[in-house]
Amino acid sequence: NAPSPELQQRIEAARTRSDHEALVTYYKEEAAAARARATEHRKMAKGYQGMVSGGRGGASMPAHCNAIVRNYESIALEYEGMADSHQQMAKQAQP
């Protein structure tokens, strides 16, 4: 997913401590959103487990949901890493 033009501009223009801190906030929010989506898909996997055990089909659905959970967890870790990097940049930047 490509960054929006606004985000791209914010990234390219980041020079000050507050610029980098704003990006830290953005990336932490994105990480939280990814974790929330992972939680949703964990719940979906459990719901599909009930369908499978109830004989209603969909045996592969829990596996699909669990794969999506892993993807969102990985995305969250990447966003957290980006937040950490901008936090370091903020410490080194001019106020």
C-alpha positions as CSV (number, residue, x, y, z in Angstrom):
1,N,0.0,0.0,0.0
2,A,1.6,3.2,-1.1
3,P,1.6,6.2,1.3
4,S,-0.9,8.9,0.6
5,P,0.5,12.0,-1.0
6,E,0.0,13.9,2.3
7,L,1.9,11.2,4.2
8,Q,4.7,11.1,1.6
9,Q,5.0,14.9,1.9
10,R,5.2,14.7,5.7
11,I,7.9,12.0,5.5
12,E,10.0,14.0,3.0
13,A,9.6,17.2,4.9
14,A,10.3,15.8,8.4
15,R,13.2,17.8,9.8
16,T,12.2,18.9,13.3
17,R,11.6,17.0,16.5
18,S,7.8,17.7,16.2
19,D,7.8,16.5,12.6
20,H,9.2,13.2,13.7
21,E,7.1,13.0,16.8
22,A,4.0,13.4,14.6
23,L,5.2,10.5,12.5
24,V,5.8,8.4,15.6
25,T,2.1,9.1,16.6
26,Y,0.9,8.2,13.1
27,Y,2.9,4.9,13.0
28,K,1.8,3.9,16.5
29,E,-1.9,4.5,15.5
30,E,-1.3,2.4,12.4
31,A,0.2,-0.4,14.5
32,A,-2.8,-0.3,16.9
33,A,-5.2,-0.5,13.9
34,A,-3.3,-3.5,12.5
35,R,-3.5,-5.2,15.9
36,A,-7.2,-4.5,16.2
37,R,-7.7,-6.1,12.8
38,A,-5.7,-9.1,13.9
39,T,-8.0,-9.4,16.9
40,E,-11.0,-9.3,14.7
41,H,-9.7,-12.1,12.5
42,R,-8.8,-14.2,15.6
43,K,-12.5,-13.9,16.6
44,M,-13.5,-14.8,13.1
45,A,-11.3,-17.9,13.1
46,K,-12.9,-19.0,16.3
47,G,-16.4,-18.5,14.8
48,Y,-15.4,-20.6,11.8
49,Q,-14.1,-23.3,14.1
50,G,-17.6,-23.7,15.3
51,M,-18.9,-24.1,11.8
52,V,-16.4,-26.7,11.0
53,S,-17.1,-28.7,14.1
54,G,-20.8,-28.3,13.5
55,G,-20.5,-29.9,10.1
56,R,-21.4,-26.8,8.1
57,G,-18.3,-26.8,6.0
58,G,-15.7,-24.1,5.6
59,A,-12.8,-26.2,7.0
60,S,-10.2,-23.9,5.4
61,M,-11.7,-20.7,6.8
62,P,-9.9,-20.8,10.2
63,A,-6.6,-21.2,8.4
64,H,-7.4,-18.2,6.2
65,C,-8.2,-16.1,9.2
66,N,-5.1,-17.2,11.1
67,A,-3.0,-16.3,8.0
68,I,-4.5,-12.8,8.0
69,V,-3.8,-12.6,11.8
70,R,-0.2,-13.3,11.1
71,N,-0.1,-10.7,8.4
72,Y,-1.6,-8.0,10.5
73,E,0.7,-8.8,13.4
74,S,3.7,-8.5,11.1
75,I,2.4,-5.2,9.8
76,A,2.0,-4.0,13.4
77,L,5.6,-4.9,14.2
78,E,6.8,-3.0,11.1
79,Y,4.8,0.1,12.0
80,E,6.2,-0.1,15.5
81,G,9.7,-0.3,14.1
82,M,9.0,2.8,12.0
83,A,7.7,4.6,15.0
84,D,10.9,3.6,16.9
85,S,13.1,4.9,14.1
86,H,11.3,8.3,14.0
87,Q,11.5,8.4,17.8
88,Q,15.3,8.2,17.5
89,M,15.3,10.8,14.7
90,A,13.2,13.1,16.9
91,K,15.8,12.8,19.7
92,Q,18.5,13.9,17.3
93,A,16.5,16.6,15.5
94,Q,16.3,20.3,16.2
95,P,13.3,21.5,18.2
